[in-house]
Amino acid sequence: MIQHNQRDRAFSLFIVLACVILFFLPTGFPEREDGYVRSKATVLAVDDSQVHRRGVVQTGVQGVSLEVAEGPFKGKQLELTNTILGKLEMDKVFQPGDRALVVLKGAQGEIEVANLIDHYRLDVEIVLFCLFAALLFWYARWTGVKAVLSFVFTILVLWKALWPLFLKGWDPIFLSLLVVGMVVGCVVFLVAGVNRTAMAAFCGTFGGALAACLLALVFGKLFKVHGAVIPFAETLLHTGFPNLNLTKIFLAGIFLASSGAMMDVAVDIAVSVSELVEKKPDITRAEAIASGMNVGRAVVGTMTTTLLLAYSGSFTALMMVFIAQGTPVVNMLNLTYIAAEILHTMAGSLGVVLVAPFTAVLSGWLLTER
């Protein structure tokens, strides 16, 4: 037991060190423009005289009076404009009392250039994250601390490694498999401990991810879906990265997105078999594998629907448009966007289904070994 605790603490310290290194690791791309300062500002007044309404859509130019609330230009008042394009998903409309993010540049306390970016949300986002962490600490205690650590590690791996290396032209499939391995290893060995239970969960999850990867590659070619279905994909191409393989990035996202569900299934099965073996040390491997299979059937039965519900949010509005227009089901199922979501859901769900037998067999072999 003491050796187990020492290994767990050593692994936790290793992940903390990895998080610190990743945080300070440069992405290789400029993170902010030289000489510019990003500050919070308070909206004092707005001028909507040049804003035109057509139903729920607004277009025109909104005048915004602001006062800088922090930084070297604190207290300075600005008169800026906010262009409203009539795109509800992109436009921002300000009201007096709102907080805004502004980008400023100047010298000797005087502002030379100012740009209004969007509503300021950073403090609310921090409060929400702290609430999440506090509740997790309260309920799961030390396991909750390790869960938050793995959460932070995952964010840093995506931010500092996956996305920058995509932009640099690394193969999306290989890179995503590598990231899945790193993230799954971090989570299961932190939460379950550095032991055979975690090893069974890790191998089972990675096996499911490989299966989902192969399914995505095969059926992605058969579906003839281009990676441009990813939101803002064309914008990425037009901003200086025309050589990106968007289709591979889309296919990599399938097993990357479903790896979390696969990990849940694998950990549930591995921990269940581990508890069974601990309570009944004389259990045979065949019995342990059979019990793991039974647990897997119950978990998989709900997890596949969970994936469907998780993915359905991205195309809810599109389906509502089709239903409102009376679009035939055959037309809907053959459209690129819907086919892409079907591929996303089914390939990920098949990976989740395959994780269960992988993990059950691995758990039976690893945990009943004398």
Secondary structure, DSSP 8 states (H G I E B T S, - for coil): -HHHHHHHHHHHHHHHHHHHHHHHS--SS--S-TT-EEEEEEEEEEE-TTEEEETTEEEEEEEEEEEE-SSTTTT-EEEEEEEE-S-TTT-----TT-EEEEEEEEETTEEEEEEEEEE--HHHHHHHHHHHHHHHHHHHTHHHHHHHHHHHHHHHHIIIIIHHHHHTT--HHHHHHHHHHHHHHHHHHHHS-SSHHHHHHHHHHHHHHHHHHHHHHHHHHHHT--GGGSTTHHHHHHTT-TT--HHHHHHHHHHHHHHHHHHHHHHHHHHHHHHHHHH-TT--HHHHHHHHHHHHHHHHHHHHHHHHHHHHGGGHHHHHHHHHHT--HHHHHHSHHHHHHHHHHHHHHHHHHHHHHHHHHHHHHHHS--
